Amino acid sequence: MIKLIMSDMDGTLLSDDESIHPNNIEAINKAKSKGILFGIATGRDYLSMIHILDKYNVSFDYAVIGNGAMFIDKDGNCLLNSFLDKKMFLSVVNILNNLNLPVMIFTTDGYYSTNPAYTRKILIERSCKNLNLKYEDFIVGNKTANHAAMNLKPVDNIDDFLNKDINIIKIESFSLDLDLINQARKRFLKSDDISILQSFYDNIEITNKTALKGSTLHEGIKLLNIDNDEVTIVGDNLNDISLFKLFKHSYAPNTAVPYIKEKASKIVCSNNEGCLKEVIDIVLKDFD
């Protein structure tokens, strides 16, 4: 019997325009009414996750955030963590800076960058191309003004930053120049002390080597006395691979990347059609 449903956000729970399909909302509420826990497994940090969930009045019981850096409860309390080692921070930043790639640092104290203006510039250019947004959308008060890249604090001195009483969840970079992303990936792969993931084709995310969605969820559910076989997972992209390796009840929208669809136990409708509802309907058959 399934006790917990864990869904990825971007490309799964969320439609391409970052809305949540009404069918998904209805299905989540129905599952919770049956006593099934609902959770999120995302590369996002807590603030950017909550910003969307609150907008659609969707609640969660547990979440894996930062691609596995933290396992939290519904109140945002950290139950498990796998933060990026600060000793690795400098080498990661140096590689990105040498390739002239933006640096966005997700921490327990908000968002930082070694060059906030440049990071925002690249993020806006990328969003305008990929999401059909306009520059005006990023002006304070408009729909994407709350994006993490719009609220970056500067890292003026690396040593001072590393001495702060904060933890690093992940470092993200992105570019419309895919060759630069691939160059960075190749350099990072030489290190055994970090994990390199991609939530999108044109980004790269660096976390602690143990910070993976699957392994963090596996350890997290032990605290809840839930077994892997009692969990259903839904995801669509390469940062979900660890989930599909550890949890057999796995579903992917038909818009997922090929590798994930190959690993899924079942393919469902697209994220724009409310794929999570289809998954929850399957799970609930055992409750009828």
N, C-alpha and C positions, 0 to 999 in steps of 0.2 A: 504493500500500500504506500502510495506517495504521500510524504509528509511536508515536503518543501519543493516549491517551484522557483528556480533561479533563472532570471532572464537578463541577457545583455541589454544595453540601452540602444546605442546608435546602430541602425540597420536592423534592429529586432523589435524591441518595445516601441521605439520611435519610428515614425514615418520619415521620409527623406527630408521633410520640412521641419523636423524636430517636434512635431506634434505627436500626441498619443491618440491612436484611433479609438473612438467611442466603444467599439466592440471589445478592445483590450481592457478598457477600464471596467466595463460591465463584467467581463470574465474574471478579472482579478478579484473584484468584490464578491463574486459568486464563490470562487475558490476559498476565499478567506471565511466566508459564511459557513463553509463545510469543515472548517478547522484546519485547512491547509495553510501553511506559512508561505508568504511570498517574499522573494528577495531579488536583489539586483546584483549583477556581476559586471562591472564596468571599468573602463580605463579612466573614467572621469574621477575627479575628486569629489568630496562631500558637497561643497557649495554649488558646483555646477550641476550635480545630480539633483540636489534638493530644489534648485531653482526651477527645474522643469517639472518634477513630480508635484511640487506644491501648486504650480500653475494649473495642473489638471486634477488636483485633489486626490492623488494616488499615494497611498501609504505603503511602506514596506516594513518587514519584520527584521530582516538582516540584510547586510550588503557587503560585497567584496568590492573595494574601490581601489583606484590607482593601479589597475591590472594585477591586484593581489598584494599591494603594500599594506592594506588594512582590512580587517574583518570587523564590522561595526554592528551595533544593534539599532533599533528604530529611533533611538534618541541621539545617535551619533557617537555613542561611547565606544571606544576602541577595545575590542576583546582580544585581538591578535594583531601583531604588526610585523612587517618585514621591510623596514626603511632602508633607503640607499645609504651605504656606508659613506661617510663624509670623506674618507680617504680616497674614494674613487671619484669624488665630485670634481676635483681639479682636472684630472685626466680627461674626463668626459667633456667638460666645458672647453678645454684646450682643443680637443679634436673638432668640436663644433665651430669654435671661433676660427680655427685655421682654415676651415672650409667656407667661412663666411655664412654659416647657417645660424638662424635665430636660436636663442636659448630661452626656454620657458621652464621655470623651476616651480614645481608644485610642492608646497610645504605645509606643515601643520600651523603655519602662521600666514597663510595666504600665498600669493603668487609673486615670484621675483624674476628678474632677468638681468643679464649683464649689459644688455642694451635694449631697454624697454621700447624706445621709439622704433628701432629697426624691427623688433619682433612684432610689434603691432602692425607695421607697414606690410610685412610679408603675410601676416595672418589675414589682413583685410584683402590683399590682392588675391590670395588663395580662395578665400570665401566668396569673393565676387565672381571668380571664375567657376568654382565648383558648385556653389549653392545659388547662383543667380542673384546674389545680394548686391546692394549698391553701397557706395561709400557713406551715404547719408544714414544708412542703417546703423552705423557704428557711432553716431553722434550721441552724446549723453541724452537719455530720455527715449531713445529709439529702441527697436526690438532686440538688437544684439549688443547693446551697450554694456550689458552685464557679463559678457564673455570674459573668461579669465585673462586673456591677453589685453583687455581694456583696463585691467586693474593691477598692472604690474608695479611692483616696488623695485627700485634700482639696487643692484649689488655694486656698490661703489668701491668696496674693499673686500676681496675674497676672504682674507683671514678674519676680518670682523664678522663677515656673514657666517663663516663656519663656526665661530665661537658663540653664535647666538644659541639660545636655548630653544631650538626648533629641530624638527626632523624633516628629512627630505623624502617625499613620497615618490616622486619620479621627476625626470627631466625629459621634456619633449622638444622636438624640432620638426620643422616642416618646410617644404619648398616646392615651387612649381618646377624646379629643375630636378628631375628624378635622378639624374646622374649624381648629383651631390648627395642625395639621400642614400643612394647605393654605395657611394664611396664611404660615407660615414658608417653605414652598416658593416661594411667589410672591415673597417678599422676596429669597430667595437667587438666584432666576432673574435678578435684575437685575445680578448680578455675572458677569463673564466670566472670573474668576480661579479659580473652583471648579467642581467637578462635584457635582450633586445627584442622589442615587439613592435608591431604596426597595427594601429586601429584603422588606418586608411592607407591607400596606396602611396600617398605623398607625405607621410609622416614617419617619424621614428620615435620610440619611447624607451627610455633607459631606466631600469629599476634594479633593486637588489636581486641577486641571482636566484633567491628563493621566493621572490615576489611573482607568483603566477596565479592566475585566477583559480585554476584547478586545485593546486596544492593548498592554497590558503582556504578554499572552501572545504576541502577534505579535512583539514585540521579544525576548522571552525565548527563543522557540524558535530565533531566529537564532543564539543562542549554542550551540545543540545541533545545528546544521545540519539542522534540520527545516523543511520548507515548510508553509504553511497547509493545502495539500491533503493533507498527511500527518497531519492532526490531526482527531479526532472530538471534538465538544463536546456536552455535555448540560446543559440548564438549564431553569428554569421561571418565572423572575420578571423584573421590569423591570431589575434590575441585571445581567442577562445579555444585554441587547440588543446591546451592543458585540461580544459573542462571535458572535451570530447574524449580524451584519453582515459579519464578517471571515472566518468559517469556514463553508464550504459543507456539510461533513459534520456536520449539526446535528440533534439529536434533542430532543424535549420530551415529558415525561410528559403523559398526558391531563388531569392536574390543573393544568397550567401556565396562566398568564394568557393570555387570547385572543391578544394581540399576539405573544407568543412562539410559540404554536402556529401562527400564520399564517406566521411566518418559518422554522419548522423544516422540514427536508427530510423528516422522518418523525415521526409521533406514536406513542409507545409506551404501555405500561401505566402505571398510576399509581405514584407514589413509594412507596405502601404495599404495592404488589405486587412490588417489586423491579425497577423500570424499567431500572436500569443493566444488569441481566443481559440483558434483551432487546436493548439496544444492543450489548453486547459480543458476544452471539451473532451478530448481524448482521456485526459487524466480523470475527469469527473465521472466517466462511465463506470469506473470501479466503485463509485460512491452511490450510484443509483440502485 
